[in-house]
Amino acid sequence: MNDLASEESVSRAKGTIQDQLLQRFQRALGTSDLAVDDGFLDAGGDSLTAVETILEIEAEYGVTLSTAEFMALASAKNLAVDIVRKMATLAPSKADLTDKTLLSTVQRGDTKKVLVCAYGITGSAPFAITLAGVLPKDQPVSTAQVRPEIIESKALVSFAETAKSDADNILRQHPTQEHALLGFSLGAHVALSVGHELVGRNVPPSFISVMDDDAELDRRNFGILKKAPRAVVLPDQMKEALQRSTAEPIRTRIVYFRSEENDAYYRSDPTRGWGEIATGGVAYTDIEASHYNFASVTGLRQIAPRLEEELRKPVQVAPRVSDAQVLRFKARLAAREGDLATELDLLNGLIKSDHEQPSWVFANLAEAYFQKGDISCALEALASARKQDSWQLTIDMRFASLLHARGIKDEVETIVGRLRSMHADHPSVHDQMARVYFSIGFLQDCERELNLGLAMHPAHMRLWGLQLRWLRRKKAWQEMRVAAEHLVANFPDAKRFRTSLMKAYLKMGTPEQVLQFRDVFASEGRFDYDGLVLFGRALLRCGHGEEALRISEQSIGVRPWSPTAQFLRASCLQFLGRANEARRARHHAQRLRNTQEKPDQ
């Protein structure tokens, strides 16, 4: 009788979970025409929605589900059976849903190093599935993922907060295997933080692989650590955490994959700062891809052979972090803490002990002196930075707008003279030159460099991104529309291109064309703040007041401290005849504009 009752209970659980899964699949795929036997991927699901759905399943039922299992089981019916089986055998200690992150198995294997893919700005790393498909079938691949429902309930201060959970997961699931870490873009800094946590536990990673990002040694983000985090949605929280996560030197090796189209950006430092971070050295490889398609099948097929080669190598003990590296890190940390005096003391002490410092040390010193108001010392440090950097265009890019804003005309004239005498041998050189011209308002010169660069490389994404900014400054809305339409068609996932297109449509007086993105915003939710505001304005201009109001409130939910969405909400309320509410909303928006209030968190 008890066995019969147990069987009935299990059967009911399967039925309930099956129905819940089917509803979850239908929401994820945006369709109600899906049966319990239909496969998720066959019905139109992609790798990103698969990873997001796995996250939801693991959070809901407290089970671990690999992407390989998800893809093999495929349907709500099969998955329900597997979930009930796992729940029946799950020890309570393993059902800890307070972990900030989780680790999912993408591809199994017991004889090789485990490759762990770190999450990026969305909190997941969907490229891990594609990467596993181009690596050997016995190469173990796992992907770390953030639990959004936990992270968004409490402000994320830095990646060090989540790294403990990541390290716990790696060591729990792969206790006897060596491991390597891989991160794309922002995920590179997540991987670095996890690496530090593992080093602290005496189980350092074999290496850290970086895909198309830099170590951000020259971004001081002055005082950021003294400011309370204010982001409320995951992508914005990840951006803020990046600003707070100062890259600290680590005793390991880095394998760096660079975008070939950005050749000029490597001429000052081929390692883009990672040589300062990794004591075991940096091996770099150029990939024929832009940042927007770096993690695509095309890019990952180029990366896979080098990764496989590195994964086969025996682990080598890297040298210890040097005293000079520690002091340089402390100087960068002082800047992020807002301690200008300590930063200046450390940087000057470093230079006094050894004048042969990297150029970014002198550049940071120059920026610190500019911030202090000591122009003479700033220019002296800037001159030293130029002497240390064989590719001075990098320094020009960083300081041109600051020199222009300070009215230091002779320095600006020197930069312009140097630019006009340069020979550009690569489209990325034209890109750098165009950016300098743009920053000091020489728009005709900027246009020339943009045209020359795009003639060399018609699909150069940095050039196209600057082209849109240049067209916007010129208010050339028709040209901006044509350029943005081309980019959106070729890179539909690049939100900034879509935002530029929406801006052009609104400026040209055709808000109805913005409404073609209604389904996109419905599926993406509330993350794209700039796009949401533009979409709300278009809805309002087309007379859809109620829908525009909902969008404005979604935008406020993303960035409650920003006045832009608050003004949109006031306009929506006015349109709907709710004058008193509109008046109060405008007053609140104006207060935010005047004081830039930040929420207490």
C-alpha positions as CSV (number, residue, x, y, z in Angstrom):
1,M,0.0,0.0,0.0
2,N,2.8,2.3,0.9
3,D,4.7,1.4,-2.3
4,L,1.5,2.1,-4.3
5,A,1.1,5.5,-2.5
6,S,4.7,6.3,-3.3
7,E,4.3,5.5,-6.9
8,E,1.2,7.6,-7.1
9,S,3.1,10.5,-5.5
10,V,6.0,10.2,-7.9
11,S,3.5,10.1,-10.8
12,R,1.8,13.2,-9.6
13,A,5.1,15.0,-9.2
14,K,6.1,14.0,-12.7
15,G,2.9,15.4,-14.1
16,T,3.1,18.7,-12.2
17,I,6.8,19.3,-13.1
18,Q,6.0,18.3,-16.7
19,D,3.3,20.9,-16.9
20,Q,5.5,23.5,-15.2
21,L,8.3,22.8,-17.6
22,L,6.0,23.0,-20.6
23,Q,4.8,26.4,-19.5
24,R,8.4,27.5,-18.9
25,F,9.5,26.3,-22.4
26,Q,6.5,28.1,-24.0
27,R,7.5,31.4,-22.3
28,A,11.1,31.0,-23.2
29,L,10.3,30.3,-26.9
30,G,7.4,32.8,-27.1
31,T,4.9,30.2,-28.3
32,S,1.9,28.3,-26.9
33,D,2.1,25.7,-29.8
34,L,4.4,23.3,-28.0
35,A,3.7,19.7,-26.8
36,V,5.3,17.8,-23.9
37,D,7.1,15.5,-26.4
38,D,8.5,18.4,-28.5
39,G,12.3,19.1,-28.2
40,F,13.3,22.5,-26.8
41,L,16.0,23.1,-29.5
42,D,13.9,21.6,-32.3
43,A,11.1,24.1,-31.4
44,G,13.5,27.1,-32.0
45,G,15.4,27.4,-28.7
46,D,19.1,28.5,-28.9
47,S,22.1,28.1,-26.7
48,L,21.4,31.2,-24.7
49,T,17.7,30.4,-23.9
50,A,18.8,26.9,-23.1
51,V,21.3,28.1,-20.5
52,E,18.8,30.5,-19.0
53,T,16.1,27.8,-18.8
54,I,18.6,25.4,-17.1
55,L,19.3,28.1,-14.5
56,E,15.5,28.5,-13.8
57,I,15.1,24.7,-13.5
58,E,18.0,24.3,-11.1
59,A,16.8,27.3,-9.0
60,E,13.2,25.9,-9.0
61,Y,13.9,22.2,-8.2
62,G,17.3,22.3,-6.5
63,V,18.9,19.8,-8.9
64,T,22.0,20.0,-11.1
65,L,21.3,19.7,-14.8
66,S,24.0,19.9,-17.4
67,T,23.5,21.4,-20.8
68,A,24.4,18.1,-22.3
69,E,21.6,16.4,-20.4
70,F,19.2,19.2,-21.2
71,M,20.0,18.8,-25.0
72,A,19.8,15.0,-24.8
73,L,16.5,14.8,-22.9
74,A,15.1,17.8,-24.9
75,S,11.4,17.6,-24.1
76,A,9.4,18.6,-21.0
77,K,8.2,14.9,-20.6
78,N,11.7,13.5,-20.6
79,L,13.2,16.2,-18.4
80,A,10.4,15.8,-15.8
81,V,11.3,12.2,-15.4
82,D,14.9,13.0,-14.9
83,I,14.2,15.9,-12.4
84,V,11.9,13.7,-10.2
85,R,14.6,11.0,-10.2
86,K,17.3,13.5,-9.1
87,M,15.0,15.1,-6.5
88,A,14.4,11.6,-4.9
89,T,18.1,11.0,-4.5
90,L,19.2,14.5,-3.7
91,A,20.8,14.9,-0.2
92,P,19.5,18.0,1.6
93,S,23.0,19.4,1.9
94,K,23.4,19.5,-1.9
95,A,20.2,21.5,-2.4
96,D,21.7,24.8,-1.3
97,L,20.0,27.5,-3.3
98,T,21.8,30.3,-1.5
99,D,24.9,29.9,-3.6
100,K,25.4,33.0,-5.8
101,T,26.5,30.9,-8.7
102,L,26.3,27.4,-10.1
103,L,28.4,25.2,-12.4
104,S,26.8,23.2,-15.2
105,T,28.5,20.4,-17.1
106,V,28.5,21.0,-20.9
107,Q,30.7,18.1,-21.9
108,R,31.9,15.2,-19.8
109,G,35.4,13.7,-19.7
110,D,37.6,12.3,-16.9
111,T,41.1,12.2,-18.3
112,K,41.8,15.8,-19.2
113,K,41.9,19.2,-17.5
114,V,38.4,20.7,-17.1
115,L,37.9,23.9,-19.0
116,V,35.6,26.2,-17.0
117,C,33.9,29.0,-18.9
118,A,33.2,32.1,-16.8
119,Y,30.0,34.1,-17.1
120,G,29.9,37.5,-18.8
121,I,27.6,40.5,-18.6
122,T,24.4,38.5,-18.8
123,G,25.5,36.2,-16.0
124,S,26.0,33.2,-18.3
125,A,28.4,32.0,-20.9
126,P,26.3,30.4,-23.7
127,F,29.4,30.2,-26.0
128,A,30.5,27.3,-23.9
129,I,28.1,25.0,-25.7
130,T,29.4,26.1,-29.1
131,L,33.0,25.7,-27.9
132,A,32.4,22.2,-26.6
133,G,31.1,21.3,-30.1
134,V,34.4,22.2,-31.7
135,L,36.7,20.7,-29.0
136,P,37.3,16.9,-28.8
137,K,34.3,15.0,-27.5
138,D,36.3,13.8,-24.4
139,Q,37.4,17.3,-23.4
140,P,35.4,18.2,-20.2
141,V,33.8,21.6,-20.4
142,S,31.8,23.3,-17.7
143,T,30.2,26.7,-17.5
144,A,29.8,28.9,-14.4
145,Q,26.6,30.9,-14.2
146,V,25.2,33.5,-11.9
147,R,21.9,33.0,-10.0
148,P,20.1,36.3,-11.0
149,E,17.4,35.9,-8.3
150,I,20.1,36.0,-5.6
151,I,22.5,38.5,-7.1
152,E,19.7,41.0,-8.0
153,S,18.3,40.9,-4.4
154,K,21.5,42.3,-3.1
155,A,24.0,44.7,-4.7
156,L,27.0,42.9,-6.2
157,V,30.1,44.8,-5.1
158,S,32.8,42.9,-7.0
159,F,33.6,39.6,-8.7
160,A,35.4,38.5,-5.6
161,E,32.0,38.1,-4.0
162,T,30.9,35.4,-6.5
163,A,34.4,33.9,-6.9
164,K,34.1,32.0,-3.6
165,S,30.9,30.3,-4.8
166,D,32.5,29.6,-8.2
167,A,35.6,28.0,-6.5
168,D,33.3,25.9,-4.2
169,N,31.4,24.6,-7.2
170,I,34.6,23.8,-9.2
171,L,36.2,21.9,-6.4
172,R,33.1,20.1,-5.4
173,Q,32.3,18.9,-8.9
174,H,35.8,18.3,-10.1
175,P,37.8,17.4,-6.9
176,T,40.5,15.3,-8.6
177,Q,40.9,17.0,-12.0
178,E,43.1,19.9,-12.9
179,H,41.3,22.9,-14.3
180,A,41.7,25.9,-16.6
181,L,39.6,29.1,-16.7
182,L,38.3,30.9,-19.8
183,G,36.5,34.3,-20.0
184,F,35.2,36.3,-22.9
185,S,35.1,40.1,-22.6
186,L,34.0,41.1,-19.1
187,G,34.1,37.3,-18.3
188,A,37.9,37.6,-18.4
189,H,37.8,39.5,-15.1
190,V,35.4,37.0,-13.6
191,A,37.9,34.3,-14.5
192,L,40.7,36.3,-12.9
193,S,38.8,36.6,-9.7
194,V,38.0,32.9,-9.6
195,G,41.7,32.2,-10.3
196,H,42.7,34.3,-7.2
197,E,40.2,32.4,-5.1
198,L,41.6,29.0,-6.3
199,V,45.2,30.2,-5.8
200,G,44.2,31.1,-2.2
201,R,43.1,27.5,-1.7
202,N,46.4,26.1,-3.1
203,V,44.7,24.7,-6.2
204,P,45.7,27.3,-8.8
205,P,44.3,27.0,-12.4
206,S,46.6,25.5,-15.0
207,F,46.1,28.8,-16.9
208,I,43.6,31.5,-17.5
209,S,42.4,32.1,-21.1
210,V,41.3,35.6,-22.0
211,M,39.1,36.2,-25.1
212,D,39.2,39.7,-26.5
213,D,39.5,41.9,-23.4
214,D,42.3,43.9,-21.7
215,A,43.5,44.2,-18.1
216,E,42.3,47.8,-17.8
217,L,45.5,49.1,-16.1
218,D,44.9,52.6,-17.4
219,R,41.3,53.0,-16.2
220,R,41.6,54.6,-12.8
221,N,37.8,54.8,-12.1
222,F,38.8,57.3,-9.4
223,G,36.9,56.8,-6.1
224,I,34.6,54.1,-7.4
225,L,35.1,52.0,-4.2
226,K,33.7,54.7,-2.0
227,K,30.4,54.9,-3.9
228,A,27.5,52.7,-3.0
229,P,26.5,50.3,-5.7
230,R,23.3,51.5,-7.4
231,A,22.5,49.0,-10.2
232,V,19.5,46.9,-9.7
233,V,19.6,44.6,-12.7
234,L,22.2,42.0,-13.5
235,P,23.9,43.5,-16.6
236,D,24.3,46.9,-14.9
237,Q,25.5,45.1,-11.7
238,M,28.1,43.3,-13.7
239,K,29.4,46.5,-15.3
240,E,29.7,48.2,-11.9
241,A,31.4,45.1,-10.4
242,L,34.0,45.3,-13.3
243,Q,34.8,48.9,-12.3
244,R,35.3,47.7,-8.7
245,S,37.4,44.6,-9.6
246,T,40.9,45.9,-9.9
247,A,43.0,43.4,-11.9
248,E,45.5,42.0,-9.3
249,P,48.7,40.1,-10.3
250,I,48.3,36.3,-10.1
251,R,50.8,33.4,-10.1
252,T,49.7,31.7,-13.3
253,R,49.9,31.8,-17.1
254,I,47.5,33.6,-19.4
255,V,46.5,32.5,-22.9
256,Y,45.3,35.5,-24.7
257,F,43.1,35.5,-27.9
258,R,43.1,38.9,-29.6
259,S,40.8,40.3,-32.3
260,E,42.9,40.7,-35.4
261,E,41.0,43.8,-36.6
262,N,42.4,45.8,-33.6
263,D,46.1,45.5,-34.6
264,A,47.0,49.1,-33.6
265,Y,45.7,48.6,-30.1
266,Y,48.4,46.0,-29.4
267,R,51.4,48.1,-30.6
268,S,52.0,49.7,-27.2
269,D,51.6,46.4,-25.4
270,P,50.9,43.2,-27.3
271,T,49.4,41.6,-24.1
272,R,47.0,44.6,-23.5
273,G,48.0,44.7,-19.8
274,W,47.8,40.9,-19.1
275,G,51.6,40.7,-19.0
276,E,51.5,42.8,-15.8
277,I,48.9,40.5,-14.3
278,A,50.3,37.0,-15.1
279,T,53.6,36.1,-13.6
280,G,53.9,33.0,-15.8
281,G,53.8,35.0,-19.0
282,V,51.2,35.6,-21.8
283,A,50.9,33.6,-25.0
284,Y,48.7,35.5,-27.5
285,T,47.0,34.5,-30.8
286,D,45.2,36.8,-33.3
287,I,41.7,35.7,-34.3
288,E,40.0,36.8,-37.5
289,A,36.9,38.2,-35.8
290,S,35.5,41.4,-34.3
291,H,34.3,41.6,-30.7
292,Y,30.7,41.0,-31.9
293,N,31.4,37.6,-33.5
294,F,34.4,36.6,-31.5
295,A,32.5,33.9,-29.6
296,S,30.7,32.7,-32.7
297,V,31.3,29.3,-34.4
298,T,33.8,31.0,-36.7
299,G,35.8,32.6,-33.9
300,L,35.7,29.5,-31.7
301,R,36.9,27.2,-34.4
302,Q,40.0,29.3,-34.6
303,I,40.4,29.3,-30.8
304,A,39.8,25.6,-30.2
305,P,43.1,24.2,-31.6
306,R,45.2,26.5,-29.5
307,L,43.1,25.8,-26.4
308,E,43.4,22.1,-27.0
309,E,47.2,22.5,-27.3
310,E,47.4,24.4,-24.0
311,L,45.1,21.9,-22.2
312,R,47.5,19.1,-23.2
313,K,50.5,20.8,-21.7
314,P,51.7,19.8,-18.2
315,V,51.2,22.4,-15.5
316,Q,54.2,24.6,-14.9
317,V,54.8,26.5,-11.6
318,A,54.8,30.3,-12.3
319,P,57.1,32.8,-10.6
320,R,55.8,34.6,-7.5
321,V,54.3,38.1,-7.8
322,S,57.1,40.7,-7.6
323,D,57.3,43.6,-5.2
324,A,57.0,46.0,-8.0
325,Q,53.8,44.4,-9.3
326,V,52.4,44.6,-5.8
327,L,53.1,48.3,-5.5
328,R,51.7,49.0,-9.0
329,F,48.6,47.2,-8.0
330,K,48.3,49.1,-4.8
331,A,48.6,52.4,-6.7
332,R,45.7,51.3,-9.0
333,L,43.7,50.2,-6.0
334,A,44.3,53.6,-4.3
335,A,42.9,55.4,-7.3
336,R,39.7,53.3,-7.2
337,E,39.5,54.0,-3.5
338,G,39.7,57.8,-4.2
339,D,43.0,58.2,-2.3
340,L,44.9,60.5,-4.6
341,A,47.7,61.3,-2.2
342,T,48.5,57.6,-1.7
343,E,48.3,56.9,-5.5
344,L,50.8,59.7,-6.2
345,D,53.2,58.6,-3.5
346,L,53.2,55.0,-4.7
347,L,53.6,55.9,-8.4
348,N,56.4,58.4,-7.7
349,G,58.1,55.9,-5.4
350,L,58.0,53.3,-8.1
351,I,59.5,55.7,-10.6
352,K,62.2,56.9,-8.2
353,S,63.3,53.3,-7.5
354,D,63.3,52.3,-11.1
355,H,62.6,54.8,-13.9
356,E,62.1,51.9,-16.4
357,Q,58.4,51.5,-15.6
358,P,55.7,50.6,-18.1
359,S,54.3,53.6,-20.0
360,W,50.9,53.3,-18.3
361,V,52.5,54.0,-14.9
362,F,53.6,57.4,-16.2
363,A,50.2,58.0,-17.9
364,N,48.4,57.2,-14.7
365,L,50.7,59.6,-12.9
366,A,50.0,62.3,-15.4
367,E,46.2,61.8,-15.1
368,A,46.5,61.9,-11.3
369,Y,48.4,65.2,-11.4
370,F,45.8,66.6,-13.8
371,Q,43.2,65.6,-11.2
372,K,45.2,67.3,-8.5
373,G,45.5,70.5,-10.6
374,D,49.3,70.3,-10.9
375,I,49.6,70.9,-14.6
376,S,53.4,71.3,-14.7
377,C,53.9,67.9,-13.1
378,A,51.2,66.4,-15.2
379,L,52.8,67.5,-18.4
380,E,56.2,66.2,-17.2
381,A,54.7,62.8,-16.5
382,L,53.0,62.8,-19.8
383,A,56.3,63.5,-21.6
384,S,57.8,60.5,-19.8
385,A,54.9,58.3,-20.8
386,R,55.5,59.3,-24.4
387,K,59.2,58.4,-24.1
388,Q,58.3,54.9,-22.7
389,D,55.7,54.2,-25.4
390,S,56.9,53.5,-28.9
391,W,53.3,53.9,-30.2
392,Q,52.4,57.3,-29.0
393,L,49.0,57.3,-30.7
394,T,47.8,55.3,-27.6
395,I,48.8,58.2,-25.4
396,D,47.2,60.7,-27.8
397,M,43.9,58.8,-27.6
398,R,43.9,58.9,-23.8
399,F,44.9,62.5,-23.3
400,A,43.7,64.5,-26.3
401,S,40.3,65.4,-25.0
402,L,41.7,66.2,-21.5
403,L,44.3,68.5,-23.0
404,H,41.7,70.1,-25.2
405,A,39.3,70.6,-22.2
406,R,42.1,72.2,-20.2
407,G,42.9,74.6,-23.0
408,I,46.6,73.4,-23.4
409,K,46.7,74.4,-27.0
410,D,50.3,73.7,-27.8
411,E,50.0,70.1,-26.7
412,V,46.8,69.7,-28.8
413,E,48.6,71.3,-31.8
414,T,51.5,68.9,-31.4
415,I,49.1,65.9,-31.4
416,V,47.3,67.2,-34.5
417,G,50.7,67.7,-36.3
418,R,51.8,64.2,-35.4
419,L,48.5,62.7,-36.7
420,R,48.7,64.6,-40.0
421,S,52.2,63.3,-40.6
422,M,51.4,59.7,-39.8
423,H,51.1,56.8,-42.3
424,A,48.2,54.4,-41.5
425,D,49.1,50.9,-42.4
426,H,46.1,49.2,-40.9
427,P,42.4,50.1,-40.5
428,S,42.7,50.2,-36.7
429,V,45.3,53.0,-37.1
430,H,42.7,55.0,-38.9
431,D,40.3,54.1,-36.1
432,Q,42.7,55.4,-33.4
433,M,43.4,58.6,-35.4
434,A,39.7,59.2,-36.0
435,R,39.0,58.8,-32.3
436,V,41.6,61.4,-31.4
437,Y,40.2,63.8,-33.9
438,F,36.6,63.1,-32.7
439,S,37.6,63.8,-29.1
440,I,38.9,67.3,-29.9
441,G,36.2,68.2,-32.3
442,F,38.0,68.0,-35.6
443,L,35.1,66.4,-37.3
444,Q,36.2,66.8,-40.9
445,D,39.5,65.0,-40.1
446,C,37.6,62.4,-38.2
447,E,35.4,61.8,-41.3
448,R,38.4,61.4,-43.5
449,E,40.0,58.8,-41.3
450,L,36.7,56.9,-40.9
451,N,36.3,56.8,-44.7
452,L,39.9,55.6,-45.3
453,G,39.6,53.0,-42.6
454,L,36.3,51.6,-43.8
455,A,37.6,51.5,-47.4
456,M,40.4,49.2,-46.1
457,H,38.1,47.1,-43.9
458,P,34.4,47.6,-44.7
459,A,33.3,45.4,-41.7
460,H,35.5,47.0,-39.1
461,M,33.3,47.2,-36.0
462,R,35.2,49.8,-34.0
463,L,35.2,52.1,-37.1
464,W,31.4,51.5,-37.5
465,G,30.8,52.2,-33.9
466,L,32.6,55.5,-34.1
467,Q,30.9,56.3,-37.4
468,L,27.6,56.2,-35.7
469,R,28.8,58.5,-33.0
470,W,30.2,60.9,-35.6
471,L,26.9,60.9,-37.5
472,R,25.0,61.5,-34.3
473,R,27.1,64.5,-33.4
474,K,26.6,65.9,-36.9
475,K,22.9,65.2,-36.6
476,A,23.1,63.4,-40.0
477,W,20.1,61.3,-39.2
478,Q,19.4,59.9,-42.7
479,E,23.0,58.7,-43.0
480,M,22.9,57.3,-39.5
481,R,19.7,55.4,-40.3
482,V,21.3,53.7,-43.4
483,A,24.4,52.8,-41.5
484,A,22.6,51.5,-38.4
485,E,20.1,49.4,-40.6
486,H,23.1,47.7,-42.2
487,L,24.7,47.0,-38.8
488,V,21.5,45.7,-37.2
489,A,20.9,43.4,-40.1
490,N,24.4,41.9,-39.8
491,F,24.7,42.0,-36.0
492,P,21.1,41.7,-34.6
493,D,22.4,41.1,-31.0
494,A,24.5,44.3,-30.8
495,K,22.1,46.5,-28.8
496,R,24.1,49.7,-29.3
497,F,23.6,49.5,-33.1
498,R,19.8,48.9,-32.6
499,T,19.7,51.9,-30.2
500,S,21.4,54.1,-32.8
501,L,18.8,53.0,-35.4
502,M,15.9,53.7,-33.1
503,K,17.4,57.2,-32.3
504,A,17.7,57.9,-36.1
505,Y,14.0,56.9,-36.7
506,L,12.8,59.2,-33.9
507,K,14.9,62.1,-35.1
508,M,13.6,61.6,-38.6
509,G,10.0,61.7,-37.4
510,T,9.2,58.1,-38.1
511,P,8.5,56.6,-34.7
512,E,6.3,53.9,-36.1
513,Q,9.5,52.3,-37.5
514,V,10.8,51.8,-34.0
515,L,7.8,49.6,-33.2
516,Q,9.2,46.8,-35.3
517,F,11.3,46.0,-32.2
518,R,8.3,45.4,-30.0
519,D,8.9,41.6,-30.0
520,V,12.6,42.1,-29.3
521,F,11.9,44.1,-26.1
522,A,9.1,41.7,-25.0
523,S,11.6,38.8,-25.2
524,E,14.6,40.7,-23.7
525,G,12.8,42.1,-20.7
526,R,14.0,45.2,-18.9
527,F,17.8,45.2,-19.4
528,D,18.4,47.6,-22.3
529,Y,17.8,50.9,-20.6
530,D,18.6,53.2,-23.5
531,G,16.6,51.1,-25.9
532,L,13.6,50.9,-23.5
533,V,13.5,54.7,-23.2
534,L,13.6,55.2,-27.0
535,F,11.0,52.5,-27.5
536,G,8.8,54.2,-24.9
537,R,9.1,57.6,-26.6
538,A,8.2,56.0,-30.0
539,L,5.1,54.3,-28.4
540,L,4.0,57.7,-26.9
541,R,4.5,59.5,-30.2
542,C,2.4,56.8,-31.9
543,G,-0.4,57.3,-29.4
544,H,0.1,54.1,-27.4
545,G,0.1,55.9,-24.0
546,E,-0.7,52.9,-21.7
547,E,2.0,50.8,-23.3
548,A,4.5,53.7,-23.2
549,L,3.8,54.2,-19.5
550,R,4.5,50.5,-18.8
551,I,7.8,50.8,-20.7
552,S,8.8,53.9,-18.8
553,E,8.1,52.1,-15.5
554,Q,10.3,49.2,-16.7
555,S,13.0,51.7,-17.5
556,I,12.8,53.2,-14.0
557,G,13.1,49.7,-12.6
558,V,16.4,49.3,-14.4
559,R,17.9,52.7,-13.4
560,P,15.7,54.5,-10.8
561,W,18.4,57.2,-10.3
562,S,18.3,58.3,-13.9
563,P,16.0,61.3,-14.7
564,T,15.4,60.3,-18.4
565,A,12.9,57.6,-17.8
566,Q,11.2,59.7,-15.1
567,F,10.6,62.5,-17.6
568,L,9.2,59.9,-20.0
569,R,6.8,58.6,-17.3
570,A,5.7,62.2,-16.7
571,S,5.0,62.7,-20.4
572,C,3.0,59.4,-20.5
573,L,0.9,60.5,-17.5
574,Q,0.2,63.9,-19.1
575,F,-0.8,62.2,-22.4
576,L,-3.2,59.9,-20.5
577,G,-4.9,62.9,-18.8
578,R,-3.4,62.2,-15.3
579,A,-2.2,65.8,-14.8
580,N,-1.6,65.8,-11.1
581,E,0.5,62.6,-11.3
582,A,2.3,64.0,-14.3
583,R,3.2,67.1,-12.3
584,R,4.6,65.1,-9.4
585,A,6.5,62.9,-11.8
586,R,8.1,65.9,-13.5
587,H,9.1,67.4,-10.1
588,H,10.8,64.2,-9.1
589,A,12.6,63.9,-12.5
590,Q,13.8,67.5,-12.2
591,R,15.1,66.8,-8.7
592,L,17.0,63.8,-10.0
593,R,18.4,65.9,-12.8
594,N,19.5,68.6,-10.4
595,T,21.0,66.4,-7.7
596,Q,21.5,63.0,-9.4
597,E,20.1,61.3,-6.4
598,K,21.2,57.8,-5.8
599,P,19.2,55.1,-3.9
600,D,20.2,54.0,-0.5
601,Q,21.4,50.4,-0.8
